[in-house]
C-alpha cells in the first residue's frame, strides 16, 4: 500500500470485547483478543493517520505504544459508545472492530451475588445499542467513512457472504469486512480472511494472511473511498 495514503486523516478504531458487569466480580463477556483492532490501528498509523484506539478490555501487552495512537480504555458497551462517538465527532473514518455485547444485565448489584439454597436467580438482560448502525445513521461528520466487521460462520448452505450482504444492508455502514470464523480461523493469533463489502453488499476488496495484512486490505478500501470523495 501507499506509504502515506492516510496522511492528514483522523481515524477511530474500536478493538477488543466489551464486558457487562453482573456484580462487582462477574461480567458477561466474549473472547475477542483485540488483535485485529490493534493491527488496524498500527496499520493506519504506518500509513500516516492520527489514530484513536478505543480499547475494550485489551491486554496491556497488546496495547500499542505509538506516538500517533491515542488509547482510550473502556469496559462496557455504553462506555465504548461514548468514547467512539466523542472521538468520532472529528474523525474521517470510524472502524468498529470491537466485539460488542448485544445484551447487558438490566441491573448490576453492588454486592457479590451469593449462592442461596433456592438456587440461582435469573439474570435479566436488556438490549445494548448497535453502535455501528447508529454511527451509520447519525453521520457524526460529513463524508465520514464508517466501517464494520462481521464474523460469520458458514451454515448448512455454507453461504458466509449471503449473511454478510444482508448485514451490510441492514447496518448501513459504508464498508463491512466479513470474516469467516470457525474452529481454526478468526480468533486469536491465527491467519484470517476477509471479504470487504460496500453498503449494497457488493464485493469491493479482499484480504487474507495475518491480521496486519487484513488491516491493510481494509485501509486500501477505505483509502479508495476517501480518494473518490475528494476527487
Ligand atoms: O451484528 P454483529 O454483532 O455481527 O455486527 C458486528 C459489527 O457491528 C461489528 O463492527 C461490531 O463492532 C458492531 N456492533 C456494534 N454494536 C453492537 C453490536 C455490534 O457496533 N451492539
Boltz pocket constraint, residues with backbone or C-beta under 6 A from the ligand:
constraints:
  - pocket:
      binder: B
      contacts: [[A, 96], [A, 97], [A, 98], [A, 99], [A, 100], [A, 101], [A, 102], [A, 128], [A, 129], [A, 130], [A, 131], [A, 132], [A, 133], [A, 147], [A, 148], [A, 149], [A, 150], [A, 151]]
      max_distance: 6.0
